[in-house]
Amino acid sequence: MRYAGVLPEDAPDPRFEREELAKAMPVPIIEFATQPSIEFASFSVSTSGSGTAVDHMSVAVSSTLWRNPTDKSDPVNLADLDDVTRRSLDEVPPWPRPAWLIESVERMRYPMLWEAVQTTWHREQSERSTLDALLVHHVNHILMNHFREQAGLDLHDWSAPGLASERVVHHGVDVMIDGAPVVGAEIDTDPFVYAIGANLPSGGVLTTVVPREHLPHLRLEFRRRPPG
């Protein structure tokens, strides 16, 4: 029997569809360089265009963060959750669930680098496709979705003082991609997140936004994601 609002046990994993969509990216997708503290979780894909022509595409990579990757059972790996969220994760419904859903719920117990590494491609260049503009947009996207209360932001106020602007972008920093430095830019003025990015030789743009609390556990180095 299928209940309203309840996924059947054989419901398809939505990650498969996003992975198929990501294969259409015209430029290589960038992700964190391989490191013990990072475990790939999922893609987010967005596109825009008219008809069948795609004018813009971005692929963001979300990852699970392990503070102690040598012992994943160590409580230090757990995210700082409120009691209501923790209880909801512990509740097991009286109906079978898809394996991918159980896995996704379990992953919520750990810190997530949500849409941290993003590759963006535009068919035509404009003021919205520059490294500065994309870096600022990525920072504000993360702030609005994950630090709104801490930063005192209103969901509908995209000109709030707590948001980043192109005035705070600092140029001339090295970004390590595939083991080689690429000259890029950073935003190092926000109290909640740090951002870095670069124009890619492929023609795309890399932007990365990471909560400051997670920086000690990461190497901010990147690689092209292997195809497939």
N, CA and C atoms as a LAMMPS dump frame, in Angstrom:
ITEM: TIMESTEP
0
ITEM: NUMBER OF ATOMS
684
ITEM: BOX BOUNDS ff ff ff
-5.0000000000000000e+02 5.0000000000000000e+02
-5.0000000000000000e+02 5.0000000000000000e+02
-5.0000000000000000e+02 5.0000000000000000e+02
ITEM: ATOMS id mol type element x y z
1 1 1 N 0.847 -1.194 0
2 1 2 C 0 0 0
3 1 3 C 0.881 1.242 0
4 2 1 N 0.434 2.3 -0.724
5 2 2 C 1.17 3.558 -0.756
6 2 3 C 0.372 4.609 0.017
7 3 1 N 1.031 5.279 0.932
8 3 2 C 0.384 6.298 1.732
9 3 3 C 0.695 7.67 1.159
10 4 1 N -0.24 8.579 1.294
11 4 2 C -0.011 9.941 0.811
12 4 3 C 1.185 10.537 1.528
13 5 1 N 2.095 11.068 0.745
14 5 2 C 3.263 11.711 1.337
15 5 3 C 4.355 10.753 1.743
16 6 1 N 4.199 9.461 1.458
17 6 2 C 5.185 8.453 1.836
18 6 3 C 5.811 7.874 0.573
19 7 1 N 7.14 7.904 0.508
20 7 2 C 7.827 7.342 -0.648
21 7 3 C 7.773 5.82 -0.608
22 8 1 N 7.465 5.182 -1.718
23 8 2 C 7.506 3.718 -1.75
24 8 3 C 8.951 3.237 -1.644
25 9 1 N 9.111 2.003 -1.217
26 9 2 C 10.452 1.459 -0.996
27 9 3 C 11.274 1.409 -2.268
28 10 1 N 10.604 1.324 -3.42
29 10 2 C 11.322 1.239 -4.687
30 10 3 C 11.428 2.59 -5.407
31 11 1 N 11.171 3.682 -4.698
32 11 2 C 11.281 5.006 -5.314
33 11 3 C 12.706 5.235 -5.801
34 12 1 N 12.877 5.793 -7.006
35 12 2 C 14.226 5.98 -7.551
36 12 3 C 15.01 7.035 -6.789
37 13 1 N 16.309 6.85 -6.743
38 13 2 C 17.205 7.778 -6.071
39 13 3 C 17.309 9.053 -6.915
40 14 1 N 16.907 10.214 -6.402
41 14 2 C 16.949 11.45 -7.203
42 14 3 C 18.363 11.873 -7.567
43 15 1 N 19.353 11.346 -6.877
44 15 2 C 20.731 11.704 -7.207
45 15 3 C 21.121 11.209 -8.597
46 16 1 N 20.519 10.086 -9.027
47 16 2 C 20.843 9.556 -10.353
48 16 3 C 20.453 10.552 -11.444
49 17 1 N 19.294 11.171 -11.293
50 17 2 C 18.848 12.139 -12.288
51 17 3 C 19.776 13.349 -12.315
52 18 1 N 20.186 13.819 -11.142
53 18 2 C 21.084 14.971 -11.103
54 18 3 C 22.448 14.63 -11.696
55 19 1 N 22.906 13.41 -11.452
56 19 2 C 24.185 12.996 -12.036
57 19 3 C 24.104 12.934 -13.562
58 20 1 N 22.966 12.513 -14.083
59 20 2 C 22.787 12.497 -15.539
60 20 3 C 22.759 13.92 -16.08
61 21 1 N 22.079 14.818 -15.382
62 21 2 C 22.036 16.21 -15.815
63 21 3 C 23.434 16.818 -15.812
64 22 1 N 24.23 16.469 -14.809
65 22 2 C 25.575 17.045 -14.693
66 22 3 C 26.473 16.639 -15.853
67 23 1 N 26.172 15.51 -16.49
68 23 2 C 26.999 15.047 -17.608
69 23 3 C 26.912 15.992 -18.804
70 24 1 N 25.879 16.828 -18.826
71 24 2 C 25.72 17.773 -19.935
72 24 3 C 26.542 19.05 -19.723
73 25 1 N 27.247 19.16 -18.607
74 25 2 C 28.04 20.361 -18.341
75 25 3 C 29.089 20.542 -19.438
76 26 1 N 29.111 21.718 -20.094
77 26 2 C 30.043 21.917 -21.209
78 26 3 C 31.511 21.983 -20.809
79 27 1 N 31.795 22.199 -19.526
80 27 2 C 33.18 22.292 -19.049
81 27 3 C 33.375 21.283 -17.925
82 28 1 N 34.625 20.917 -17.61
83 28 2 C 34.849 19.968 -16.511
84 28 3 C 34.304 20.488 -15.183
85 29 1 N 33.71 19.581 -14.413
86 29 2 C 33.203 19.913 -13.08
87 29 3 C 34.367 19.86 -12.088
88 30 1 N 34.455 20.875 -11.246
89 30 2 C 35.519 20.949 -10.256
90 30 3 C 34.975 20.529 -8.891
91 31 1 N 35.79 19.809 -8.133
92 31 2 C 35.435 19.398 -6.774
93 31 3 C 36.671 19.517 -5.894
94 32 1 N 36.51 19.287 -4.593
95 32 2 C 37.666 19.274 -3.705
96 32 3 C 38.656 18.2 -4.152
97 33 1 N 39.941 18.496 -4.004
98 33 2 C 40.948 17.468 -4.204
99 33 3 C 40.714 16.338 -3.21
100 34 1 N 41.079 15.129 -3.606
101 34 2 C 40.892 13.966 -2.738
102 34 3 C 41.584 14.187 -1.397
103 35 1 N 40.834 13.999 -0.321
104 35 2 C 41.371 14.159 1.033
105 35 3 C 40.487 13.384 2.002
106 36 1 N 41.062 12.863 3.104
107 36 2 C 40.304 11.972 3.989
108 36 3 C 39.071 12.606 4.615
109 37 1 N 39.062 13.922 4.8
110 37 2 C 37.958 14.562 5.512
111 37 3 C 36.748 14.858 4.631
112 38 1 N 36.855 14.594 3.336
113 38 2 C 35.792 14.938 2.394
114 38 3 C 35.216 13.682 1.765
115 39 1 N 33.886 13.58 1.764
116 39 2 C 33.203 12.463 1.109
117 39 3 C 32.072 13.02 0.25
118 40 1 N 32.131 12.776 -1.043
119 40 2 C 31.114 13.278 -1.957
120 40 3 C 29.727 12.832 -1.507
121 41 1 N 28.77 13.783 -1.552
122 41 2 C 27.398 13.475 -1.166
123 41 3 C 26.442 13.582 -2.343
124 42 1 N 26.46 14.724 -3.054
125 42 2 C 25.492 14.888 -4.137
126 42 3 C 25.837 16.098 -4.993
127 43 1 N 25.177 16.167 -6.156
128 43 2 C 25.222 17.326 -7.037
129 43 3 C 23.951 18.152 -6.859
130 44 1 N 24.091 19.447 -7.12
131 44 2 C 22.946 20.304 -7.414
132 44 3 C 23.212 20.896 -8.787
133 45 1 N 22.2 20.898 -9.643
134 45 2 C 22.375 21.355 -11.019
135 45 3 C 21.334 22.419 -11.324
136 46 1 N 21.764 23.518 -11.936
137 46 2 C 20.818 24.533 -12.392
138 46 3 C 21.186 24.959 -13.798
139 47 1 N 20.15 25.228 -14.595
140 47 2 C 20.358 25.664 -15.978
141 47 3 C 19.363 26.763 -16.308
142 48 1 N 19.684 27.511 -17.337
143 48 2 C 18.736 28.479 -17.875
144 48 3 C 18.972 28.584 -19.37
145 49 1 N 17.941 28.997 -20.083
146 49 2 C 18.054 29.127 -21.525
147 49 3 C 16.696 29.256 -22.149
148 50 1 N 16.651 29.217 -23.469
149 50 2 C 15.392 29.321 -24.193
150 50 3 C 15.269 28.136 -25.137
151 51 1 N 14.119 27.492 -25.105
152 51 2 C 13.927 26.306 -25.93
153 51 3 C 14.866 25.196 -25.501
154 52 1 N 15.556 24.613 -26.469
155 52 2 C 16.494 23.54 -26.163
156 52 3 C 17.911 24.053 -25.956
157 53 1 N 18.123 25.345 -26.164
158 53 2 C 19.463 25.919 -26.017
159 53 3 C 19.721 26.298 -24.562
160 54 1 N 20.84 25.854 -24.034
161 54 2 C 21.23 26.186 -22.667
162 54 3 C 22.212 27.35 -22.712
163 55 1 N 21.885 28.42 -22.003
164 55 2 C 22.744 29.604 -21.978
165 55 3 C 23.63 29.646 -20.737
166 56 1 N 23.201 28.954 -19.694
167 56 2 C 23.934 28.955 -18.433
168 56 3 C 23.742 27.617 -17.743
169 57 1 N 24.796 27.135 -17.116
170 57 2 C 24.694 25.899 -16.344
171 57 3 C 25.667 25.969 -15.18
172 58 1 N 25.209 25.509 -14.029
173 58 2 C 26.095 25.417 -12.874
174 58 3 C 25.88 24.083 -12.178
175 59 1 N 26.969 23.527 -11.706
176 59 2 C 26.931 22.262 -10.958
177 59 3 C 27.647 22.502 -9.631
178 60 1 N 26.922 22.301 -8.546
179 60 2 C 27.485 22.472 -7.21
180 60 3 C 27.645 21.109 -6.553
181 61 1 N 28.778 20.906 -5.898
182 61 2 C 29.084 19.646 -5.232
183 61 3 C 28.937 19.823 -3.726
184 62 1 N 28.107 18.984 -3.123
185 62 2 C 27.974 18.932 -1.665
186 62 3 C 28.73 17.724 -1.138
187 63 1 N 29.34 17.876 0.029
188 63 2 C 30.155 16.795 0.596
189 63 3 C 29.91 16.683 2.092
190 64 1 N 30.065 15.476 2.599
191 64 2 C 30.076 15.248 4.043
192 64 3 C 31.464 15.544 4.575
193 65 1 N 31.512 16.201 5.731
194 65 2 C 32.788 16.527 6.369
195 65 3 C 33.025 15.578 7.54
196 66 1 N 34.23 14.984 7.574
197 66 2 C 34.638 14.131 8.692
198 66 3 C 35.753 14.842 9.461
199 67 1 N 35.47 15.19 10.701
200 67 2 C 36.495 15.835 11.522
201 67 3 C 37.568 14.832 11.936
202 68 1 N 37.161 13.589 12.111
203 68 2 C 38.116 12.519 12.409
204 68 3 C 37.876 11.389 11.418
205 69 1 N 38.446 11.498 10.237
206 69 2 C 38.158 10.509 9.189
207 69 3 C 38.715 9.122 9.47
208 70 1 N 39.666 9.012 10.385
209 70 2 C 40.225 7.697 10.701
210 70 3 C 39.291 6.87 11.576
211 71 1 N 38.347 7.509 12.244
212 71 2 C 37.378 6.805 13.077
213 71 3 C 36.03 7.504 12.928
214 72 1 N 35.235 7.063 11.965
215 72 2 C 33.982 7.744 11.674
216 72 3 C 32.939 7.556 12.766
217 73 1 N 33.191 6.643 13.699
218 73 2 C 32.279 6.475 14.833
219 73 3 C 32.581 7.452 15.962
220 74 1 N 33.672 8.2 15.847
221 74 2 C 34.041 9.179 16.863
222 74 3 C 32.951 10.251 16.95
223 75 1 N 32.412 10.513 18.148
224 75 2 C 31.351 11.531 18.294
225 75 3 C 31.76 12.924 17.818
226 76 1 N 33.065 13.177 17.696
227 76 2 C 33.499 14.489 17.219
228 76 3 C 33.033 14.739 15.79
229 77 1 N 32.701 13.675 15.075
230 77 2 C 32.239 13.814 13.696
231 77 3 C 30.793 14.289 13.6
232 78 1 N 30.03 14.176 14.672
233 78 2 C 28.614 14.507 14.624
234 78 3 C 28.395 16.014 14.488
235 79 1 N 27.352 16.37 13.765
236 79 2 C 26.979 17.778 13.642
237 79 3 C 26.336 18.258 14.932
238 80 1 N 26.37 19.55 15.145
239 80 2 C 25.749 20.161 16.323
240 80 3 C 24.271 20.363 16.026
241 81 1 N 23.433 19.411 16.411
242 81 2 C 22.008 19.435 16.097
243 81 3 C 21.187 19.785 17.332
244 82 1 N 20.065 20.443 17.116
245 82 2 C 19.165 20.697 18.239
246 82 3 C 18.397 19.42 18.562
247 83 1 N 17.767 19.411 19.724
248 83 2 C 17.096 18.194 20.202
249 83 3 C 15.971 17.75 19.28
250 84 1 N 15.223 18.705 18.726
251 84 2 C 14.106 18.357 17.853
252 84 3 C 14.614 17.648 16.604
253 85 1 N 15.67 18.184 15.998
254 85 2 C 16.231 17.561 14.795
255 85 3 C 16.795 16.19 15.104
256 86 1 N 17.492 16.068 16.217
257 86 2 C 18.084 14.781 16.586
258 86 3 C 17.006 13.718 16.803
259 87 1 N 15.913 14.105 17.472
260 87 2 C 14.825 13.147 17.697
261 87 3 C 14.178 12.733 16.379
262 88 1 N 14.029 13.682 15.46
263 88 2 C 13.403 13.348 14.177
264 88 3 C 14.266 12.374 13.379
265 89 1 N 15.595 12.491 13.504
266 89 2 C 16.477 11.566 12.813
267 89 3 C 16.437 10.178 13.444
268 90 1 N 16.177 10.121 14.737
269 90 2 C 16.145 8.836 15.437
270 90 3 C 14.838 8.086 15.219
271 91 1 N 13.792 8.79 14.825
272 91 2 C 12.493 8.15 14.636
273 91 3 C 12.503 7.273 13.387
274 92 1 N 12.045 6.052 13.548
275 92 2 C 11.952 5.116 12.42
276 92 3 C 10.479 4.916 12.106
277 93 1 N 10.011 5.302 10.921
278 93 2 C 8.59 5.169 10.592
279 93 3 C 8.188 3.703 10.457
280 94 1 N 6.903 3.415 10.593
281 94 2 C 6.438 2.017 10.545
282 94 3 C 6.242 1.498 9.134
283 95 1 N 6.886 2.084 8.15
284 95 2 C 6.795 1.6 6.779
285 95 3 C 8.2 1.542 6.189
286 96 1 N 8.413 0.687 5.222
287 96 2 C 9.755 0.577 4.621
288 96 3 C 10.1 1.834 3.828
289 97 1 N 11.381 2.167 3.833
290 97 2 C 11.851 3.348 3.115
291 97 3 C 12.913 2.941 2.096
292 98 1 N 13.075 3.728 1.031
293 98 2 C 14.148 3.432 0.074
294 98 3 C 15.502 3.494 0.769
295 99 1 N 16.412 2.645 0.338
296 99 2 C 17.743 2.614 0.954
297 99 3 C 18.439 3.964 0.838
298 100 1 N 18.244 4.66 -0.313
299 100 2 C 18.903 5.949 -0.499
300 100 3 C 18.37 6.998 0.476
301 101 1 N 17.088 6.885 0.842
302 101 2 C 16.512 7.828 1.79
303 101 3 C 17.072 7.592 3.192
304 102 1 N 17.199 6.319 3.572
305 102 2 C 17.795 5.997 4.872
306 102 3 C 19.217 6.534 4.937
307 103 1 N 19.958 6.362 3.847
308 103 2 C 21.329 6.866 3.785
309 103 3 C 21.356 8.39 3.914
310 104 1 N 20.426 9.065 3.234
311 104 2 C 20.378 10.523 3.289
312 104 3 C 20.051 11.024 4.688
313 105 1 N 19.124 10.347 5.356
314 105 2 C 18.774 10.733 6.725
315 105 3 C 19.972 10.533 7.647
316 106 1 N 20.672 9.423 7.486
317 106 2 C 21.846 9.157 8.326
318 106 3 C 22.924 10.2 8.095
319 107 1 N 23.071 10.639 6.855
320 107 2 C 24.099 11.631 6.537
321 107 3 C 23.828 12.969 7.225
322 108 1 N 22.567 13.223 7.547
323 108 2 C 22.21 14.49 8.191
324 108 3 C 22.762 14.6 9.607
325 109 1 N 23.263 13.51 10.144
326 109 2 C 23.863 13.548 11.472
327 109 3 C 25.249 14.202 11.463
328 110 1 N 25.798 14.398 10.285
329 110 2 C 27.177 14.866 10.17
330 110 3 C 27.218 16.218 9.453
331 111 1 N 28.271 16.994 9.684
332 111 2 C 28.374 18.287 9.003
333 111 3 C 28.407 18.118 7.493
334 112 1 N 27.716 19.013 6.816
335 112 2 C 27.643 18.972 5.359
336 112 3 C 28.227 20.251 4.78
337 113 1 N 29.111 20.094 3.821
338 113 2 C 29.602 21.232 3.046
339 113 3 C 28.627 21.407 1.89
340 114 1 N 27.532 22.099 2.17
341 114 2 C 26.401 22.175 1.263
342 114 3 C 26.719 23.08 0.083
343 115 1 N 26.658 22.515 -1.122
344 115 2 C 26.913 23.256 -2.362
345 115 3 C 28.185 24.098 -2.254
346 116 1 N 29.211 23.5 -1.66
347 116 2 C 30.426 24.256 -1.348
348 116 3 C 31.264 24.58 -2.573
349 117 1 N 31.365 23.638 -3.508
350 117 2 C 32.223 23.823 -4.682
351 117 3 C 31.324 23.876 -5.919
352 118 1 N 31.363 25.011 -6.601
353 118 2 C 30.457 25.213 -7.731
354 118 3 C 31.231 25.574 -8.991
355 119 1 N 30.877 24.901 -10.082
356 119 2 C 31.413 25.215 -11.402
357 119 3 C 30.287 25.848 -12.215
358 120 1 N 30.566 27 -12.805
359 120 2 C 29.535 27.726 -13.55
360 120 3 C 30.016 28.019 -14.966
361 121 1 N 29.121 27.837 -15.914
362 121 2 C 29.418 28.104 -17.324
363 121 3 C 28.347 28.988 -17.918
364 122 1 N 28.772 29.988 -18.691
365 122 2 C 27.852 30.843 -19.445
366 122 3 C 28.248 30.811 -20.918
367 123 1 N 27.247 30.718 -21.766
368 123 2 C 27.525 30.754 -23.201
369 123 3 C 28.04 32.131 -23.618
370 124 1 N 27.399 33.184 -23.1
371 124 2 C 27.798 34.555 -23.397
372 124 3 C 28.263 35.228 -22.113
373 125 1 N 29.307 36.023 -22.215
374 125 2 C 29.837 36.714 -21.048
375 125 3 C 29.054 37.998 -20.786
376 126 1 N 28.86 38.301 -19.507
377 126 2 C 28.161 39.513 -19.098
378 126 3 C 28.641 39.885 -17.709
379 127 1 N 28.072 40.953 -17.155
380 127 2 C 28.467 41.368 -15.806
381 127 3 C 28.073 40.323 -14.773
382 128 1 N 27.129 39.439 -15.089
383 128 2 C 26.71 38.405 -14.148
384 128 3 C 27.583 37.153 -14.223
385 129 1 N 28.408 37.046 -15.252
386 129 2 C 29.218 35.843 -15.421
387 129 3 C 30.667 36.03 -14.986
388 130 1 N 31.013 37.19 -14.443
389 130 2 C 32.389 37.436 -14.012
390 130 3 C 32.693 36.667 -12.735
391 131 1 N 33.973 36.438 -12.488
392 131 2 C 34.383 35.762 -11.257
393 131 3 C 33.879 36.519 -10.039
394 132 1 N 34.029 37.831 -10.018
395 132 2 C 33.601 38.613 -8.852
396 132 3 C 32.107 38.441 -8.591
397 133 1 N 31.302 38.564 -9.65
398 133 2 C 29.856 38.465 -9.488
399 133 3 C 29.44 37.078 -9.009
400 134 1 N 30.049 36.036 -9.564
401 134 2 C 29.681 34.668 -9.183
402 134 3 C 30.143 34.33 -7.774
403 135 1 N 31.308 34.855 -7.374
404 135 2 C 31.799 34.614 -6.022
405 135 3 C 30.874 35.274 -4.997
406 136 1 N 30.47 36.507 -5.268
407 136 2 C 29.557 37.211 -4.368
408 136 3 C 28.205 36.497 -4.31
409 137 1 N 27.692 36.082 -5.471
410 137 2 C 26.4 35.394 -5.493
411 137 3 C 26.446 34.093 -4.702
412 138 1 N 27.534 33.335 -4.846
413 138 2 C 27.669 32.069 -4.13
414 138 3 C 27.72 32.313 -2.622
415 139 1 N 28.505 33.29 -2.197
416 139 2 C 28.571 33.62 -0.767
417 139 3 C 27.192 33.974 -0.233
418 140 1 N 26.487 34.837 -0.921
419 140 2 C 25.183 35.283 -0.431
420 140 3 C 24.153 34.157 -0.457
421 141 1 N 24.279 33.258 -1.419
422 141 2 C 23.399 32.084 -1.467
423 141 3 C 23.583 31.226 -0.213
424 142 1 N 24.825 30.999 0.184
425 142 2 C 25.096 30.207 1.393
426 142 3 C 24.654 30.953 2.642
427 143 1 N 24.932 32.245 2.715
428 143 2 C 24.518 33.028 3.883
429 143 3 C 23.003 33.017 4.038
430 144 1 N 22.288 33.234 2.944
431 144 2 C 20.831 33.284 3.008
432 144 3 C 20.219 31.949 3.423
433 145 1 N 20.837 30.859 3.01
434 145 2 C 20.264 29.541 3.274
435 145 3 C 20.733 28.898 4.571
436 146 1 N 21.897 29.324 5.084
437 146 2 C 22.443 28.625 6.248
438 146 3 C 22.881 29.531 7.393
439 147 1 N 22.968 30.816 7.168
440 147 2 C 23.408 31.723 8.231
441 147 3 C 22.489 32.928 8.356
442 148 1 N 21.251 32.771 7.908
443 148 2 C 20.346 33.913 7.876
444 148 3 C 20.12 34.496 9.271
445 149 1 N 19.848 33.627 10.23
446 149 2 C 19.569 34.111 11.583
447 149 3 C 20.805 34.725 12.212
448 150 1 N 21.961 34.027 12.099
449 150 2 C 23.191 34.534 12.693
450 150 3 C 23.605 35.88 12.103
451 151 1 N 23.388 36.034 10.79
452 151 2 C 23.796 37.271 10.115
453 151 3 C 22.716 38.339 10.136
454 152 1 N 21.562 38.032 10.721
455 152 2 C 20.484 39.007 10.799
456 152 3 C 19.922 39.379 9.441
457 153 1 N 19.766 38.374 8.573
458 153 2 C 19.327 38.628 7.208
459 153 3 C 17.837 38.368 7.051
460 154 1 N 17.224 39.118 6.164
461 154 2 C 15.834 38.902 5.792
462 154 3 C 15.799 38.189 4.456
463 155 1 N 14.942 37.211 4.338
464 155 2 C 14.885 36.374 3.137
465 155 3 C 14.687 37.19 1.868
466 156 1 N 13.979 38.307 1.974
467 156 2 C 13.633 39.08 0.775
468 156 3 C 14.51 40.314 0.582
469 157 1 N 15.501 40.496 1.431
470 157 2 C 16.336 41.694 1.342
471 157 3 C 17.727 41.322 0.853
472 158 1 N 17.915 41.366 -0.467
473 158 2 C 19.202 41.006 -1.047
474 158 3 C 20.169 42.188 -1.095
475 159 1 N 19.806 43.286 -0.441
476 159 2 C 20.727 44.418 -0.309
477 159 3 C 21.097 44.658 1.151
478 160 1 N 20.849 43.658 1.992
479 160 2 C 21.126 43.803 3.424
480 160 3 C 22.618 43.999 3.671
481 161 1 N 22.979 44.784 4.693
482 161 2 C 24.396 45.017 5.007
483 161 3 C 25.167 43.747 5.325
484 162 1 N 24.478 42.705 5.799
485 162 2 C 25.156 41.465 6.15
486 162 3 C 25.583 40.628 4.967
487 163 1 N 25.173 41.009 3.768
488 163 2 C 25.545 40.262 2.568
489 163 3 C 26.828 40.81 1.959
490 164 1 N 27.46 39.987 1.139
491 164 2 C 28.711 40.39 0.491
492 164 3 C 28.423 41.228 -0.748
493 165 1 N 29.425 41.963 -1.162
494 165 2 C 29.341 42.733 -2.402
495 165 3 C 30.685 42.63 -3.11
496 166 1 N 30.747 43.066 -4.345
497 166 2 C 31.987 42.973 -5.111
498 166 3 C 33.081 43.868 -4.539
499 167 1 N 32.719 44.793 -3.686
500 167 2 C 33.73 45.677 -3.071
501 167 3 C 34.701 44.903 -2.19
502 168 1 N 34.266 43.751 -1.662
503 168 2 C 35.11 43.021 -0.707
504 168 3 C 35.91 41.907 -1.374
505 169 1 N 35.797 41.75 -2.686
506 169 2 C 36.556 40.708 -3.384
507 169 3 C 38.019 41.13 -3.473
508 170 1 N 38.898 40.235 -3.054
509 170 2 C 40.348 40.478 -3.092
510 170 3 C 40.961 39.598 -4.172
511 171 1 N 41.713 40.218 -5.09
512 171 2 C 42.283 39.497 -6.217
513 171 3 C 43.744 39.125 -5.968
514 172 1 N 44.239 38.24 -6.818
515 172 2 C 45.652 37.905 -6.793
516 172 3 C 46.028 36.758 -5.879
517 173 1 N 45.051 35.947 -5.471
518 173 2 C 45.354 34.783 -4.626
519 173 3 C 45.498 33.555 -5.521
520 174 1 N 46.335 32.626 -5.1
521 174 2 C 46.524 31.384 -5.853
522 174 3 C 45.486 30.347 -5.436
523 175 1 N 44.895 29.706 -6.423
524 175 2 C 43.946 28.619 -6.198
525 175 3 C 44.552 27.367 -6.82
526 176 1 N 44.741 26.32 -6.021
527 176 2 C 45.355 25.092 -6.507
528 176 3 C 44.307 24.196 -7.171
529 177 1 N 44.49 23.96 -8.477
530 177 2 C 43.581 23.113 -9.236
531 177 3 C 44.413 22.093 -9.998
532 178 1 N 44.145 20.815 -9.744
533 178 2 C 44.921 19.732 -10.369
534 178 3 C 46.406 19.903 -10.101
535 179 1 N 46.737 20.357 -8.899
536 179 2 C 48.132 20.464 -8.483
537 179 3 C 48.881 21.673 -8.988
538 180 1 N 48.21 22.562 -9.701
539 180 2 C 48.877 23.748 -10.246
540 180 3 C 48.14 25.002 -9.793
541 181 1 N 48.88 26.091 -9.52
542 181 2 C 48.218 27.329 -9.075
543 181 3 C 47.571 28.075 -10.234
544 182 1 N 46.362 28.566 -9.968
545 182 2 C 45.649 29.441 -10.898
546 182 3 C 45.354 30.723 -10.141
547 183 1 N 45.652 31.862 -10.734
548 183 2 C 45.411 33.135 -10.049
549 183 3 C 43.908 33.376 -9.96
550 184 1 N 43.442 33.628 -8.744
551 184 2 C 42.008 33.808 -8.536
552 184 3 C 41.704 34.939 -7.584
553 185 1 N 40.613 34.779 -6.835
554 185 2 C 40.144 35.825 -5.929
555 185 3 C 39.52 35.182 -4.706
556 186 1 N 39.348 35.98 -3.653
557 186 2 C 38.771 35.481 -2.411
558 186 3 C 37.884 36.536 -1.775
559 187 1 N 37.013 36.086 -0.887
560 187 2 C 36.279 36.951 0.027
561 187 3 C 36.606 36.462 1.428
562 188 1 N 37.339 37.289 2.154
563 188 2 C 37.821 36.897 3.474
564 188 3 C 37.362 37.904 4.525
565 189 1 N 36.195 38.511 4.3
566 189 2 C 35.709 39.548 5.212
567 189 3 C 34.471 39.119 5.99
568 190 1 N 33.834 38.031 5.586
569 190 2 C 32.604 37.611 6.253
570 190 3 C 32.928 36.807 7.5
571 191 1 N 32.218 37.029 8.606
572 191 2 C 32.524 36.297 9.842
573 191 3 C 32.089 34.843 9.829
574 192 1 N 31.244 34.443 8.878
575 192 2 C 30.69 33.093 8.902
576 192 3 C 31.284 32.175 7.833
577 193 1 N 31.661 32.737 6.693
578 193 2 C 32.153 31.897 5.6
579 193 3 C 33.4 32.512 4.98
580 194 1 N 34.178 31.641 4.336
581 194 2 C 35.323 32.06 3.528
582 194 3 C 35.06 31.584 2.111
583 195 1 N 35.444 32.404 1.123
584 195 2 C 35.179 32.06 -0.275
585 195 3 C 36.42 32.279 -1.117
586 196 1 N 36.592 31.412 -2.099
587 196 2 C 37.716 31.525 -3.017
588 196 3 C 37.254 31.006 -4.38
589 197 1 N 37.847 31.531 -5.441
590 197 2 C 37.443 31.086 -6.767
591 197 3 C 38.425 31.515 -7.83
592 198 1 N 38.194 31.053 -9.046
593 198 2 C 39.102 31.359 -10.146
594 198 3 C 38.401 31.122 -11.475
595 199 1 N 38.833 31.872 -12.487
596 199 2 C 38.453 31.555 -13.854
597 199 3 C 39.213 30.312 -14.29
598 200 1 N 38.524 29.392 -14.932
599 200 2 C 39.122 28.119 -15.308
600 200 3 C 39.613 28.152 -16.749
601 201 1 N 40.694 27.457 -17.033
602 201 2 C 41.174 27.378 -18.42
603 201 3 C 40.121 26.829 -19.372
604 202 1 N 39.187 26.045 -18.837
605 202 2 C 38.136 25.451 -19.655
606 202 3 C 37.115 26.468 -20.128
607 203 1 N 37.114 27.641 -19.512
608 203 2 C 36.124 28.652 -19.836
609 203 3 C 35.064 28.817 -18.769
610 204 1 N 35 27.912 -17.806
611 204 2 C 34.066 28.027 -16.706
612 204 3 C 34.668 28.825 -15.562
613 205 1 N 33.913 28.916 -14.47
614 205 2 C 34.346 29.634 -13.278
615 205 3 C 34.142 28.731 -12.065
616 206 1 N 35.16 28.63 -11.24
617 206 2 C 35.09 27.904 -9.971
618 206 3 C 34.832 28.887 -8.849
619 207 1 N 33.845 28.593 -8.008
620 207 2 C 33.654 29.326 -6.753
621 207 3 C 33.464 28.32 -5.629
622 208 1 N 34.018 28.637 -4.484
623 208 2 C 33.93 27.753 -3.314
624 208 3 C 33.609 28.59 -2.081
625 209 1 N 32.62 28.137 -1.317
626 209 2 C 32.242 28.828 -0.09
627 209 3 C 32.178 27.8 1.029
628 210 1 N 32.952 28.047 2.094
629 210 2 C 33.062 27.089 3.195
630 210 3 C 32.835 27.805 4.522
631 211 1 N 32.016 27.242 5.414
632 211 2 C 31.898 27.813 6.754
633 211 3 C 33.259 27.86 7.446
634 212 1 N 33.535 28.954 8.102
635 212 2 C 34.847 29.129 8.727
636 212 3 C 35.149 28.044 9.758
637 213 1 N 34.126 27.554 10.434
638 213 2 C 34.362 26.547 11.469
639 213 3 C 34.938 25.259 10.893
640 214 1 N 34.745 25.024 9.576
641 214 2 C 35.232 23.795 8.962
642 214 3 C 36.602 23.944 8.307
643 215 1 N 37.089 25.148 8.181
644 215 2 C 38.359 25.372 7.487
645 215 3 C 39.525 24.575 8.063
646 216 1 N 39.638 24.418 9.396
647 216 2 C 40.781 23.655 9.922
648 216 3 C 40.828 22.195 9.465
649 217 1 N 39.712 21.678 8.981
650 217 2 C 39.64 20.267 8.605
651 217 3 C 39.802 20.041 7.099
652 218 1 N 40.07 21.119 6.348
653 218 2 C 40.084 21.027 4.893
654 218 3 C 41.394 21.506 4.299
655 219 1 N 41.713 20.976 3.128
656 219 2 C 42.695 21.591 2.233
657 219 3 C 41.904 22.234 1.112
658 220 1 N 42.074 23.531 0.961
659 220 2 C 41.352 24.223 -0.101
660 220 3 C 42.104 24.041 -1.416
661 221 1 N 42.096 22.816 -1.876
662 221 2 C 42.683 22.447 -3.161
663 221 3 C 41.62 21.68 -3.944
664 222 1 N 41.732 21.738 -5.266
665 222 2 C 40.638 21.253 -6.095
666 222 3 C 41.17 20.404 -7.255
667 223 1 N 40.251 19.69 -7.885
668 223 2 C 40.606 18.867 -9.035
669 223 3 C 39.396 18.79 -9.967
670 224 1 N 39.69 18.453 -11.222
671 224 2 C 38.597 18.149 -12.135
672 224 3 C 37.991 16.804 -11.744
673 225 1 N 36.687 16.763 -11.639
674 225 2 C 36.034 15.505 -11.291
675 225 3 C 36.152 14.532 -12.452
676 226 1 N 36.6 13.301 -12.193
677 226 2 C 36.7 12.319 -13.28
678 226 3 C 35.355 12.089 -13.943
679 227 1 N 35.299 11.92 -15.242
680 227 2 C 34.03 11.695 -15.935
681 227 3 C 33.415 10.36 -15.528
682 228 1 N 32.091 10.296 -15.674
683 228 2 C 31.403 9.053 -15.379
684 228 3 C 30.74 9.037 -14.028
